[in-house]
Every structure is written in structure tokens, then in C-alpha cells.
Amino acid sequence: MADVGVDESLLKGVAERVAGEAAELVRDAWEGMNRGRVVRVDTKSADTDVVTAVDHESEQLVRARLAELRPGDAVLGEEGGGDAGDGVTWVVDPIDGTVNFLYGLPWFAVSVAAQVDGVSVAGAVVEPVSGRVWTAARGQGAWLDGRPLTTSAPERLDLTLVGTGFAYKVDRRLRQARFAAGLVGRVRDIRRNGAASLDLCAVGAGWLDAYVEHGLGRWDWAAGALVASEAGATVSLPGEDPALGPDATYAAASSIATPLREALIASGIGDV
């Protein structure tokens, strides 16, 4: 159980500050790309799973600023790795939505969360292009640019807008496509936006009624899932609901959380 003595407000402020500074770096790089700047691109788990020099620069900035503001805290980053510490661990995604970033699609973000014992207690997700700032602190609510967030409340499953995502590896992506085909006739529609942190925040804002995806890293959901939960969503993290699969992340407006879960299972989510 997370330490109840943690100052969530202070940690939220740190997350917002360092994520905002990294977002400025990412925005400048994105604008430079739009003017013809060449950015180095490498691959990770598959040819479609990319990492850019800007990802590394963003994470290096976050790590440097956390070392100044929170010396002694552990850092776990998507690109630089790391391990959880005994106290606060910062979980960092330097660019969530790197493919969108490369293509010029402005739906990507910097995500920074503070966790204690693996539980998110504060976090911020900052969009470099729009400048939107999503924040949350455990037990204190969630905000978009300082405005309190509340999830939607659809009355029926067939009026539910669901976000999802697909894996980089082709075999799993095909299984996810079969699952999505089984679900699409049961809900209003399905969206695939390409940045898990922002999709989770969108659930918190009511822009999506629900979101489900397999295979996310901790950095993908650490801040966004807290935003969704603090806005009132029902949230299940990887390993918490075996019926949804061992690595499923799920967030839904409470009004449809139970029937949607049943629809997900009936659509074959456990086979993904």
C-alpha cells in the first residue's frame, strides 16, 4: 500500500513543471521538423516501433530536472530504463505517441508520474502542440488546464465511444483487430488515436467514454490512468483483471463499466 504521508500536491507540481519543460523541447523539435529539420530515428521491438533523438533528449531533460528538484528519487523511463525505489519513483514517457510526432499529427504528449509502491499518486500529461496540461493527484481530483474533470455518463452500451490501440507486432495486432471487429457492433464506435496517456486523459474529460489496450508499458498509463481514475472512471491496470487479459489497461465511465467489461469479454478480449 502506498505511503499515506506522501505530499501529493507537491509531487503534482513537480510533475507538471518538468513535463512542461520537456514539452517545450519537444514542441521546438516538432516545429523544426515541420521546417525541414532531420531527426534521427531508430527502431525498438519492430520496424514500426520507433524512437527518435528527441525522445532521448526529452527524457534526459526530465531526468536532469528531477535530479535537481527531487534528489534521491528513483526514475523509470521508457528510453533510459531504471528501477523502482523505496520511496517515490518517477515514471516518464518522454514522447507518448512518437509515430504521431514523426508524421506531424499533433496528438502526442510528455507524461510524468510519481509512484509509491507501484501506485500513481501524482502526475501530469502535457501536450507540446496544443499546450494542454492534464494533472491529477491521489484523492484530490483531476484537471485540464486547472479545470476540474468529470467523466461522461452514457446511458447505454450502444452509446459508448471506446478508444483502443494496436500492438507493434503483427500477430498480436491481428488478434486485436479481430477483437475490435467483435466489439464495434456493440458500441457507438471505436477510436484509435495513437497515444495511450492522452486517451486515458480523454476518458477523464468525457471525450471518450472508455479506453482499453493491451501491452502498455508503465510509462504509458502511470499519469493518464490517474487522471481518468480521479475524474471518476473505473480503472483496471495490467494484471488486475485476468478476464481482460494479463496486460490489459481499462478505463471506463462508471455508468457503463460493467456492461462494457462483459462486452469486451464476449468480443474475445481474453484471446488478444
Rosetta silent file (secondary structure, phi, psi, omega in degrees, C-alpha in Angstrom):
SEQUENCE: MADVGVDESLLKGVAERVAGEAAELVRDAWEGMNRGRVVRVDTKSADTDVVTAVDHESEQLVRARLAELRPGDAVLGEEGGGDAGDGVTWVVDPIDGTVNFLYGLPWFAVSVAAQVDGVSVAGAVVEPVSGRVWTAARGQGAWLDGRPLTTSAPERLDLTLVGTGFAYKVDRRLRQARFAAGLVGRVRDIRRNGAASLDLCAVGAGWLDAYVEHGLGRWDWAAGALVASEAGATVSLPGEDPALGPDATYAAASSIATPLREALIASGIGDV
SCORE:     score description
SCORE:     0.000 S_00000001
   1 L     0.000  139.329 -177.380    0.000    0.000    0.000 S_00000001
   2 L   -65.834  149.689 -179.334    1.291    3.458   -0.886 S_00000001
   3 L   -66.201  118.516 -177.250    2.675    5.684    1.861 S_00000001
   4 L   -72.238  -10.621 -179.225   -0.150    7.920    3.104 S_00000001
   5 L   -85.393   -0.740 -179.074    2.418   10.511    4.206 S_00000001
   6 L   -68.173  138.639  177.179    3.365   11.488    0.654 S_00000001
   7 L   -87.009   91.849 -175.619    2.650   15.126   -0.295 S_00000001
   8 H   -63.287  -37.060 -179.124    0.641   14.544   -3.479 S_00000001
   9 H   -63.718  -42.875  178.503    0.188   18.257   -4.188 S_00000001
  10 H   -63.217  -44.851 -179.201    3.917   18.891   -4.112 S_00000001
  11 H   -65.177  -37.194  176.778    4.605   15.907   -6.369 S_00000001
  12 H   -62.062  -41.544  178.562    1.911   17.035   -8.815 S_00000001
  13 H   -62.803  -40.297  177.648    3.578   20.424   -9.042 S_00000001
  14 H   -64.932  -45.448  179.681    6.948   18.834   -9.781 S_00000001
  15 H   -59.023  -45.149 -179.500    5.414   16.560  -12.431 S_00000001
  16 H   -64.053  -39.794 -177.738    3.674   19.491  -14.107 S_00000001
  17 H   -66.261  -50.990 -174.865    6.820   21.598  -14.055 S_00000001
  18 H   -74.081  -34.071  176.521    9.233   19.073  -15.537 S_00000001
  19 H   -66.083  -37.027  178.026    6.720   17.693  -18.054 S_00000001
  20 H   -65.586  -39.781  178.819    6.030   21.244  -19.195 S_00000001
  21 H   -66.816  -41.038  177.252    9.724   21.973  -19.694 S_00000001
  22 H   -65.945  -36.905  179.392   10.186   18.757  -21.675 S_00000001
  23 H   -63.181  -34.213  176.287    7.104   19.560  -23.736 S_00000001
  24 H   -63.851  -41.951  177.479    8.701   22.871  -24.769 S_00000001
  25 H   -61.640  -45.348 -178.590   11.744   20.981  -26.020 S_00000001
  26 H   -65.548  -41.094  179.082    9.555   18.524  -27.929 S_00000001
  27 H   -62.202  -44.293  179.043    7.439   21.309  -29.419 S_00000001
  28 H   -60.446  -40.855  178.831   10.513   23.154  -30.660 S_00000001
  29 H   -65.851  -40.938 -179.838   11.789   19.951  -32.267 S_00000001
  30 H   -63.400  -43.830  177.887    8.400   19.257  -33.867 S_00000001
  31 H   -64.507  -36.919  176.487    8.260   22.762  -35.309 S_00000001
  32 H   -63.937  -39.477  176.157   11.812   22.291  -36.596 S_00000001
  33 H   -61.187  -39.868  179.218   10.777   19.068  -38.327 S_00000001
  34 H   -66.416  -18.959  176.689    7.938   20.948  -39.986 S_00000001
  35 L   -98.182    6.709  175.940   10.552   23.365  -41.337 S_00000001
  36 L   105.861    2.057  178.456   12.661   20.521  -42.691 S_00000001
  37 L   -64.270  136.800  178.255   14.893   19.610  -39.770 S_00000001
  38 L   -92.186  129.971  179.329   16.034   15.974  -39.951 S_00000001
  39 L  -114.423  131.953  179.412   15.597   13.946  -36.740 S_00000001
  40 L   -66.423  134.702 -178.581   17.446   10.676  -36.156 S_00000001
  41 E  -127.173  130.323  173.835   15.093    7.704  -35.918 S_00000001
  42 E  -120.911  172.091  178.455   15.880    4.216  -34.599 S_00000001
  43 E  -117.977  160.356 -178.794   13.681    1.147  -34.042 S_00000001
  44 L  -120.029 -100.210 -173.639   12.998   -0.980  -30.965 S_00000001
  45 L   -74.252  -21.841  179.929   10.761   -4.074  -30.825 S_00000001
  46 L  -156.784  167.636 -179.733    9.762   -3.876  -34.513 S_00000001
  47 L   -62.085  -25.030  179.550   10.383   -1.718  -37.555 S_00000001
  48 L   -88.899   -7.893  179.853    7.165    0.155  -36.747 S_00000001
  49 L   -96.658   98.544 -169.083    8.189    0.722  -33.101 S_00000001
  50 E  -107.998  155.648  172.041   10.295    3.868  -33.381 S_00000001
  51 E  -137.715  138.495 -178.205   12.319    6.074  -31.080 S_00000001
  52 E  -110.689  165.655  174.169   13.773    9.439  -32.066 S_00000001
  53 H   -59.050  -29.449 -179.055   16.669   11.510  -30.855 S_00000001
  54 H   -69.911  -36.015  173.792   14.030   13.884  -29.457 S_00000001
  55 H   -54.707  -49.223 -178.434   12.640   11.094  -27.225 S_00000001
  56 H   -64.382  -41.760  179.941   16.105   10.698  -25.715 S_00000001
  57 H   -64.346  -41.031  179.310   16.640   14.451  -25.365 S_00000001
  58 H   -63.243  -45.665 -179.697   13.273   14.863  -23.669 S_00000001
  59 H   -66.484  -38.383  178.117   13.936   12.079  -21.182 S_00000001
  60 H   -61.100  -40.064  177.701   17.420   13.394  -20.430 S_00000001
  61 H   -63.316  -46.507 -179.768   15.918   16.800  -19.626 S_00000001
  62 H   -59.837  -45.801 -179.455   13.306   15.250  -17.319 S_00000001
  63 H   -62.108  -41.222 -179.658   15.923   13.168  -15.510 S_00000001
  64 H   -64.837  -42.284 -178.900   18.191   16.197  -15.057 S_00000001
  65 H   -70.593  -37.454  177.029   15.403   18.357  -13.672 S_00000001
  66 H   -65.919  -35.506  178.013   14.166   15.622  -11.327 S_00000001
  67 H   -63.270  -30.701  177.811   17.729   15.193  -10.038 S_00000001
  68 H   -79.301  -44.732 -172.758   17.669   18.895   -9.125 S_00000001
  69 H   -85.372  -30.730 -176.691   14.150   19.074   -7.720 S_00000001
  70 L  -135.238   60.227 -177.605   13.869   15.598   -6.164 S_00000001
  71 L   -59.577  135.732  179.443   17.394   14.329   -5.490 S_00000001
  72 L    97.706  -18.665  176.961   17.423   10.721   -4.370 S_00000001
  73 L   -73.750  146.735  176.232   14.146    9.727   -6.036 S_00000001
  74 E   -79.414  155.532  177.883   14.265    6.819   -8.481 S_00000001
  75 E  -132.198  131.279  174.116   13.371    7.318  -12.148 S_00000001
  76 E  -118.733  113.136 -177.610   11.908    4.751  -14.549 S_00000001
  77 E  -118.737  151.738 -179.750   11.886    5.986  -18.144 S_00000001
  78 L   -60.224  -39.259 -175.427   10.755    4.407  -21.377 S_00000001
  79 L   -94.909  -35.583 -175.084   14.080    5.038  -23.073 S_00000001
  80 L   -96.515   -4.930  179.006   16.549    5.123  -20.184 S_00000001
  81 E    68.982 -151.951 -177.899   15.112    2.318  -18.073 S_00000001
  82 L   122.201  175.513 -179.135   15.628    2.252  -14.314 S_00000001
  83 L  -131.973  156.413  176.446   14.116    0.525  -11.283 S_00000001
  84 L   -68.156  143.277  177.996   11.552    1.421   -8.665 S_00000001
  85 L  -100.063 -178.972  179.641   12.968    2.846   -5.455 S_00000001
  86 L   -75.675  -24.569  179.626   11.923    2.502   -1.823 S_00000001
  87 L  -107.918 -121.657  178.796   10.283    5.921   -1.809 S_00000001
  88 E   -81.682  133.906  172.495    8.975    7.954   -4.744 S_00000001
  89 E  -118.662  128.518  177.723    9.649    6.636   -8.244 S_00000001
  90 E   -92.405  128.902 -177.382    9.127    8.908  -11.232 S_00000001
  91 E  -111.814  120.745 -165.564    7.721    7.162  -14.300 S_00000001
  92 E  -125.008  128.291  166.373    8.490    9.013  -17.523 S_00000001
  93 E  -114.673  106.951 -172.326    7.319    8.781  -21.120 S_00000001
  94 E   -69.790  -30.350  167.202    9.335   11.460  -22.935 S_00000001
  95 E  -146.133  107.580  172.923    7.084   11.345  -26.018 S_00000001
  96 E   -91.521  115.910 -173.810    3.953    9.234  -25.867 S_00000001
  97 L   103.896   42.187 -176.338    2.806    8.965  -29.472 S_00000001
  98 H   -61.892  -36.960  178.438    6.177    9.041  -31.213 S_00000001
  99 H   -62.918  -43.640  175.492    4.726    7.817  -34.520 S_00000001
 100 H   -57.711  -44.840  178.376    2.215   10.690  -34.450 S_00000001
 101 H   -55.412  -46.743 -178.834    5.107   13.044  -33.694 S_00000001
 102 H   -64.850  -36.028 -177.182    7.052   11.782  -36.709 S_00000001
 103 H   -83.571   -5.413 -178.568    4.073   12.089  -39.037 S_00000001
 104 L    85.532    8.291  178.440    3.251   15.613  -37.925 S_00000001
 105 L   -83.216  118.981 -168.380   -0.001   14.545  -36.243 S_00000001
 106 L   -82.406   40.228  177.088   -0.267   16.752  -33.138 S_00000001
 107 L  -116.220   78.813  176.864   -1.641   14.078  -30.750 S_00000001
 108 L  -152.073  164.955 -172.076    1.367   13.253  -28.580 S_00000001
 109 E  -156.613  164.312  167.698    2.474   14.190  -25.092 S_00000001
 110 E  -102.504  128.753 -177.228    5.079   14.132  -22.360 S_00000001
 111 E  -120.624  127.499  178.889    3.901   12.056  -19.392 S_00000001
 112 E  -134.877  125.741 -179.862    5.436   12.229  -15.904 S_00000001
 113 E  -132.899  148.400  172.769    4.017   10.447  -12.850 S_00000001
 114 E  -102.626  127.271  178.162    5.099    9.924   -9.260 S_00000001
 115 E  -121.930  148.926  172.580    4.505    6.424   -7.886 S_00000001
 116 E  -130.297  124.279 -176.682    4.921    4.917   -4.436 S_00000001
 117 L    55.594   36.124  177.796    4.898    1.108   -4.127 S_00000001
 118 L    79.347    3.844 -178.855    3.808    0.943   -7.785 S_00000001
 119 E  -107.288  129.199  178.189    0.771    3.183   -7.204 S_00000001
 120 E   -72.162  128.785 -179.833    0.452    6.517   -9.010 S_00000001
 121 E  -117.136  -15.621  177.465   -0.035    9.360   -6.535 S_00000001
 122 E  -163.323  152.992  178.849    0.513   12.378   -8.797 S_00000001
 123 E  -172.144  165.564  177.125    1.102   13.058  -12.449 S_00000001
 124 E  -145.324  140.757  174.334    0.993   15.375  -15.419 S_00000001
 125 E  -125.228  118.470 -174.418    0.473   14.842  -19.132 S_00000001
 126 E  -118.757  129.512  179.195    1.434   17.841  -21.255 S_00000001
 127 L   -92.063  115.913 -176.872    0.666   18.238  -24.966 S_00000001
 128 L   -61.490  -38.195 -173.087    3.513   20.100  -26.705 S_00000001
 129 L   -80.199  -51.041 -178.782    1.495   21.409  -29.660 S_00000001
 130 L   -79.145  -24.475 -175.941   -1.786   22.486  -28.054 S_00000001
 131 L    82.467    2.544  179.523   -0.205   23.338  -24.713 S_00000001
 132 L   -64.057  141.755 -178.802   -2.941   21.487  -22.814 S_00000001
 133 E  -124.881  117.274  177.603   -1.910   20.351  -19.347 S_00000001
 134 E  -103.559  129.121 -179.021   -3.599   17.363  -17.687 S_00000001
 135 E  -138.083  158.027  176.044   -2.872   16.831  -13.991 S_00000001
 136 E  -158.164  152.263  172.582   -4.056   14.661  -11.114 S_00000001
 137 E  -138.832  141.207 -175.834   -3.195   13.914   -7.513 S_00000001
 138 L   -55.970  125.010  177.611   -4.403   10.968   -5.481 S_00000001
 139 L    76.062    3.645 -174.982   -7.615   11.792   -3.637 S_00000001
 140 L  -120.589   -0.994  178.647   -7.625   15.370   -4.942 S_00000001
 141 E    97.290 -179.657 -179.220   -9.213   15.089   -8.393 S_00000001
 142 E  -130.599  152.317 -174.201   -8.048   15.635  -11.949 S_00000001
 143 E  -140.482  151.397  167.994   -7.745   18.777  -14.019 S_00000001
 144 E  -120.535  113.227 -176.338   -7.316   20.048  -17.569 S_00000001
 145 L    50.954   39.948  177.488   -5.601   23.441  -17.547 S_00000001
 146 L    84.213   -3.225  179.116   -6.804   23.892  -13.981 S_00000001
 147 E   -94.677  128.000 -178.922  -10.434   22.975  -14.750 S_00000001
 148 E   -60.826  141.961 -178.365  -11.812   20.018  -12.739 S_00000001
 149 L  -106.225  146.903  173.278  -12.589   16.937  -14.821 S_00000001
 150 L  -141.304  137.424 -179.941  -15.523   14.549  -14.654 S_00000001
 151 L   -65.851  169.223  171.571  -16.116   11.541  -16.866 S_00000001
 152 L   -73.998  178.423  178.607  -19.079   11.141  -19.157 S_00000001
 153 L  -146.993   64.770 -179.946  -22.091    9.041  -18.140 S_00000001
 154 L   -59.287  144.688 -176.148  -23.528    7.231  -21.198 S_00000001
 155 L   -82.263  -25.591 -175.492  -26.877    5.600  -20.525 S_00000001
 156 L  -140.403  157.436  178.886  -26.338    2.538  -22.700 S_00000001
 157 H   -61.946  -38.681 -176.524  -23.554    0.403  -24.050 S_00000001
 158 H   -73.467   -2.986  174.699  -24.537    1.105  -27.655 S_00000001
 159 H  -107.504   18.388 -173.379  -23.975    4.824  -26.990 S_00000001
 160 L   -99.849  126.002  176.651  -20.428    4.263  -25.748 S_00000001
 161 E   -95.984  120.048 -171.234  -17.405    5.654  -27.628 S_00000001
 162 E  -114.507  130.916  172.428  -14.392    3.422  -26.976 S_00000001
 163 E   -95.648  151.276  177.232  -10.725    4.174  -27.565 S_00000001
 164 E  -154.367 -175.984  177.666   -8.163    1.466  -28.165 S_00000001
 165 L  -153.760  169.095 -176.118   -4.745    0.798  -29.659 S_00000001
 166 L  -127.284  148.947 -177.158   -2.839   -1.894  -31.517 S_00000001
 167 L   -71.974  163.770  176.222    0.476   -3.630  -30.883 S_00000001
 168 L   -77.548  -32.721 -177.984    3.588   -3.192  -32.990 S_00000001
 169 L   -79.947  133.603 -169.081    3.978   -6.915  -33.634 S_00000001
 170 H   -62.243  -42.052 -175.888    1.789   -8.090  -36.499 S_00000001
 171 H   -61.698  -41.191  178.821    0.499  -11.333  -34.954 S_00000001
 172 H   -73.898  -35.544  178.180   -0.892   -9.571  -31.899 S_00000001
 173 H   -59.848  -38.699  178.444   -2.211   -6.678  -33.950 S_00000001
 174 H   -66.437  -38.643  176.391   -4.256   -9.120  -35.996 S_00000001
 175 H   -64.962  -39.509  177.804   -5.728  -10.641  -32.822 S_00000001
 176 H   -64.898  -35.917  178.493   -6.569   -7.150  -31.595 S_00000001
 177 H   -65.592  -38.764  177.346   -8.262   -6.399  -34.915 S_00000001
 178 H   -65.528  -39.486  176.207  -10.459   -9.487  -34.545 S_00000001
 179 H   -62.658  -45.775 -179.521  -11.390   -8.384  -31.039 S_00000001
 180 H   -61.636  -37.359  178.229  -12.206   -4.861  -32.271 S_00000001
 181 H   -63.681  -35.056  177.650  -14.377   -6.319  -35.037 S_00000001
 182 H   -73.125  -26.965 -177.692  -16.359   -8.194  -32.404 S_00000001
 183 H   -86.046  -32.621 -167.950  -16.779   -5.091  -30.274 S_00000001
 184 H   -61.589  -27.580  177.684  -17.639   -2.467  -32.881 S_00000001
 185 L   -80.404   -5.064 -177.798  -21.205   -3.722  -33.356 S_00000001
 186 L  -103.343  -13.808 -175.556  -21.914   -3.458  -29.616 S_00000001
 187 L  -125.204  176.385  179.293  -20.835    0.166  -29.047 S_00000001
 188 L   -62.633  -48.341 -179.233  -21.281    3.557  -30.684 S_00000001
 189 E  -175.545  172.669  179.712  -17.867    3.448  -32.362 S_00000001
 190 E  -124.894  138.832  176.514  -14.163    2.828  -31.785 S_00000001
 191 E  -118.482  144.045  174.970  -11.309    5.347  -31.923 S_00000001
 192 L  -131.770  100.504 -171.164   -7.575    4.647  -32.323 S_00000001
 193 L   -99.060  -24.586  171.936   -5.631    7.842  -31.654 S_00000001
 194 L    96.253   13.244  175.982   -2.122    6.571  -31.001 S_00000001
 195 L  -148.180  102.554 -172.314   -1.188    7.973  -27.574 S_00000001
 196 H   -59.750  -42.006 -178.384   -2.337    5.955  -24.554 S_00000001
 197 H   -59.098  -41.556 -179.031   -1.716    8.682  -21.983 S_00000001
 198 H   -73.504  -33.963  175.836   -3.928   11.108  -23.883 S_00000001
 199 H   -64.081  -40.518  177.015   -6.630    8.510  -24.480 S_00000001
 200 H   -65.247  -41.659  175.009   -6.789    7.864  -20.744 S_00000001
 201 H   -62.028  -37.265  179.270   -6.974   11.598  -20.102 S_00000001
 202 H   -63.054  -33.230  173.585   -9.739   11.804  -22.705 S_00000001
 203 H   -63.180  -42.155  178.426  -11.775    9.330  -20.641 S_00000001
 204 H   -61.738  -33.082 -179.033  -11.337   11.654  -17.685 S_00000001
 205 H   -86.684   -9.563 -175.371  -12.610   14.580  -19.742 S_00000001
 206 L    82.492    9.560  176.101  -15.545   12.662  -21.235 S_00000001
 207 L   -75.451  -27.395  167.396  -14.084   12.933  -24.741 S_00000001
 208 L  -124.293  147.615  176.196  -14.074    9.133  -24.752 S_00000001
 209 L   -84.269  -24.322 -178.685  -16.444    7.014  -22.699 S_00000001
 210 E  -161.931  164.694  178.802  -13.896    4.221  -22.302 S_00000001
 211 E  -151.245  137.188  176.116  -10.466    3.028  -23.332 S_00000001
 212 E  -144.899  136.712  177.345   -8.843   -0.406  -23.451 S_00000001
 213 E  -156.182  147.917  177.838   -5.459   -1.528  -24.731 S_00000001
 214 E  -101.556  151.772  169.168   -3.065   -4.433  -24.240 S_00000001
 215 L    79.113   16.493  179.205    0.686   -4.383  -23.790 S_00000001
 216 L   -71.526  148.415  170.114    1.182   -0.865  -22.458 S_00000001
 217 L   -82.812  161.105  179.847    4.313   -0.009  -20.526 S_00000001
 218 H   -55.969  -36.793 -179.133    4.032    1.523  -17.070 S_00000001
 219 H   -65.989  -24.566  179.982    5.120    4.889  -18.538 S_00000001
 220 H   -70.203  -37.346 -172.241    2.143    4.778  -20.930 S_00000001
 221 H  -110.386  -11.245 -168.622   -0.517    4.647  -18.205 S_00000001
 222 L   -56.456  -44.745  179.425    1.116    5.928  -14.992 S_00000001
 223 L   -88.749  -44.434 -175.876   -0.135    9.531  -15.267 S_00000001
 224 H   -64.426  -39.063  179.193   -3.102    9.124  -17.628 S_00000001
 225 H   -65.978  -33.328  176.160   -4.763    6.343  -15.644 S_00000001
 226 H   -67.019  -40.496  176.147   -4.565    8.511  -12.529 S_00000001
 227 H   -58.929  -47.822 -179.822   -6.273   11.357  -14.403 S_00000001
 228 H   -61.283  -46.579 -177.958   -9.059    9.004  -15.508 S_00000001
 229 H   -63.467  -45.246 -178.464   -9.480    7.492  -12.048 S_00000001
 230 H   -68.930  -19.949  175.328   -9.507   10.833  -10.229 S_00000001
 231 L   -85.118   -3.564  175.386  -12.134   12.077  -12.713 S_00000001
 232 L   111.362    3.537 -178.689  -14.386    9.190  -11.663 S_00000001
 233 L   -75.210  152.449  168.040  -13.595    6.435  -14.151 S_00000001
 234 E   -83.002  123.092 -172.706  -13.482    2.767  -13.286 S_00000001
 235 E  -124.613  135.388  172.740   -9.869    1.770  -13.957 S_00000001
 236 E  -127.588  126.967 -177.008   -8.162   -1.610  -14.211 S_00000001
 237 L  -100.690  165.803 -177.505   -4.405   -1.766  -14.698 S_00000001
 238 L   -51.039  130.304  179.522   -2.298   -4.596  -16.160 S_00000001
 239 L    89.829   -7.940 -175.032   -2.607   -7.756  -14.099 S_00000001
 240 L   -89.745  -22.818 -178.802   -5.647   -6.623  -12.130 S_00000001
 241 L  -135.457   90.466 -175.999   -8.422   -8.252  -14.206 S_00000001
 242 H   -57.290  -27.530 -179.216   -7.355  -11.601  -15.725 S_00000001
 243 H   -64.953  -24.111  178.905  -10.602  -11.848  -17.724 S_00000001
 244 H   -90.578   -1.975 -176.189   -9.441   -8.874  -19.807 S_00000001
 245 L   108.126  153.799 -174.389   -6.032  -10.423  -20.402 S_00000001
 246 L   -68.596  -18.518 -175.896   -2.858  -10.330  -18.318 S_00000001
 247 L  -130.084   34.681 -179.343   -1.652   -6.980  -19.666 S_00000001
 248 E   -89.452  138.066  169.652   -4.850   -5.012  -20.331 S_00000001
 249 E  -109.248  129.285 -171.454   -5.329   -1.393  -19.286 S_00000001
 250 E  -137.955  131.634  174.339   -9.007   -0.433  -18.981 S_00000001
 251 E  -141.109  133.903 -175.922  -10.763    2.804  -18.059 S_00000001
 252 E  -150.610  147.001  170.435  -14.482    3.451  -18.405 S_00000001
 253 L   -56.451  136.763 -172.556  -17.200    5.794  -17.277 S_00000001
 254 L   -61.097  -27.522 -176.287  -18.799    4.102  -14.284 S_00000001
 255 L   -65.140  -25.394 -178.529  -22.269    4.108  -15.835 S_00000001
 256 L  -124.009    9.919 -174.534  -21.236    1.560  -18.474 S_00000001
 257 H   -60.444  -43.262 -177.741  -18.166   -0.045  -16.883 S_00000001
 258 H   -71.133  -51.705  179.033  -19.874   -3.350  -16.063 S_00000001
 259 H   -64.343  -31.746  177.778  -21.761   -3.943  -19.350 S_00000001
 260 H   -68.074  -42.982  177.284  -18.718   -2.829  -21.348 S_00000001
 261 H   -56.994  -43.610  178.828  -16.478   -5.264  -19.492 S_00000001
 262 H   -62.980  -38.838  179.175  -18.961   -8.033  -20.321 S_00000001
 263 H   -68.357  -37.723  177.650  -18.982   -6.945  -23.974 S_00000001
 264 H   -61.108  -43.823 -179.835  -15.185   -6.913  -24.078 S_00000001
 265 H   -66.707  -42.402  179.532  -15.085  -10.483  -22.783 S_00000001
 266 H   -66.298  -25.443 -179.876  -17.792  -11.597  -25.210 S_00000001
 267 L   -84.849   -2.025  175.595  -15.832   -9.990  -28.051 S_00000001
 268 L    94.319   25.225 -177.177  -12.782  -12.113  -27.292 S_00000001
 269 H   -63.245  -28.495 -179.919  -10.543   -9.703  -25.409 S_00000001
 270 H   -68.365  -15.778 -179.750   -9.100  -12.587  -23.410 S_00000001
 271 H   -92.592   -3.423 -177.363   -7.659  -14.076  -26.600 S_00000001
 272 L   -74.457    0.000    0.000   -5.676  -10.962  -27.518 S_00000001
